[in-house]
Amino acid sequence: VCSTCRARVVEGKVDMAVNYALEEWEVERGFVLTCQARPLTARVTIDYDES
Protein backbone atom coordinates (compact mmCIF):
# COMPACT_ATOMS: atom_id res chain seq x y z
CA VAL A 1 0.00 0.00 0.00
CA CYS A 2 1.78 3.11 -1.18
CA SER A 3 -0.64 6.11 -1.12
CA THR A 4 1.53 7.85 -3.73
CA CYS A 5 -1.64 9.01 -5.49
CA ARG A 6 -3.05 10.70 -2.36
CA ALA A 7 -4.66 14.03 -3.21
CA ARG A 8 -7.30 16.39 -1.83
CA VAL A 9 -10.53 17.02 -3.71
CA VAL A 10 -10.82 20.80 -4.09
CA GLU A 11 -13.95 20.87 -6.25
CA GLY A 12 -16.57 18.30 -7.14
CA LYS A 13 -17.21 14.85 -5.75
CA VAL A 14 -15.64 11.45 -6.24
CA ASP A 15 -16.35 7.93 -5.07
CA MET A 16 -13.34 6.11 -3.69
CA ALA A 17 -13.96 2.42 -4.38
CA VAL A 18 -11.34 1.07 -1.97
CA ASN A 19 -9.29 2.75 0.74
CA TYR A 20 -6.21 0.80 1.75
CA ALA A 21 -4.01 3.67 2.91
CA LEU A 22 -5.81 6.74 4.23
CA GLU A 23 -6.73 7.39 7.83
CA GLU A 24 -10.31 8.38 8.66
CA TRP A 25 -9.29 11.99 9.42
CA GLU A 26 -7.72 12.27 5.95
CA VAL A 27 -10.90 11.13 4.24
CA GLU A 28 -12.93 13.55 6.39
CA ARG A 29 -10.68 16.38 5.17
CA GLY A 30 -11.29 15.50 1.52
CA PHE A 31 -8.30 13.34 0.72
CA VAL A 32 -8.69 10.43 -1.70
CA LEU A 33 -6.59 7.83 -3.43
CA THR A 34 -6.88 8.92 -7.04
CA CYS A 35 -6.12 5.41 -8.29
CA GLN A 36 -9.36 4.31 -6.61
CA ALA A 37 -11.49 7.43 -7.21
CA ARG A 38 -14.15 7.85 -9.88
CA PRO A 39 -15.84 11.21 -10.57
CA LEU A 40 -19.44 11.72 -9.48
CA THR A 41 -19.71 15.27 -10.83
CA ALA A 42 -18.98 16.74 -14.26
CA ARG A 43 -16.06 18.73 -12.89
CA VAL A 44 -13.50 17.51 -10.37
CA THR A 45 -10.40 19.42 -9.26
CA ILE A 46 -7.75 17.75 -7.14
CA ASP A 47 -4.62 19.04 -5.45
CA TYR A 48 -1.61 16.73 -5.21
CA ASP A 49 0.47 19.38 -3.41
CA GLU A 50 -1.82 19.70 -0.38
CA SER A 51 -0.26 18.06 2.65
C-alpha positions in Angstrom: 0.0 0.0 0.0 1.8 3.1 -1.2 -0.6 6.1 -1.1 1.5 7.9 -3.7 -1.6 9.0 -5.5 -3.0 10.7 -2.4 -4.7 14.0 -3.2 -7.3 16.4 -1.8 -10.5 17.0 -3.7 -10.8 20.8 -4.1 -13.9 20.9 -6.3 -16.6 18.3 -7.1 -17.2 14.8 -5.8 -15.6 11.4 -6.2 -16.4 7.9 -5.1 -13.3 6.1 -3.7 -14.0 2.4 -4.4 -11.3 1.1 -2.0 -9.3 2.7 0.7 -6.2 0.8 1.8 -4.0 3.7 2.9 -5.8 6.7 4.2 -6.7 7.4 7.8 -10.3 8.4 8.7 -9.3 12.0 9.4 -7.7 12.3 5.9 -10.9 11.1 4.2 -12.9 13.5 6.4 -10.7 16.4 5.2 -11.3 15.5 1.5 -8.3 13.3 0.7 -8.7 10.4 -1.7 -6.6 7.8 -3.4 -6.9 8.9 -7.0 -6.1 5.4 -8.3 -9.4 4.3 -6.6 -11.5 7.4 -7.2 -14.1 7.9 -9.9 -15.8 11.2 -10.6 -19.4 11.7 -9.5 -19.7 15.3 -10.8 -19.0 16.7 -14.3 -16.1 18.7 -12.9 -13.5 17.5 -10.4 -10.4 19.4 -9.3 -7.8 17.8 -7.1 -4.6 19.0 -5.5 -1.6 16.7 -5.2 0.5 19.4 -3.4 -1.8 19.7 -0.4 -0.3 18.1 2.7 
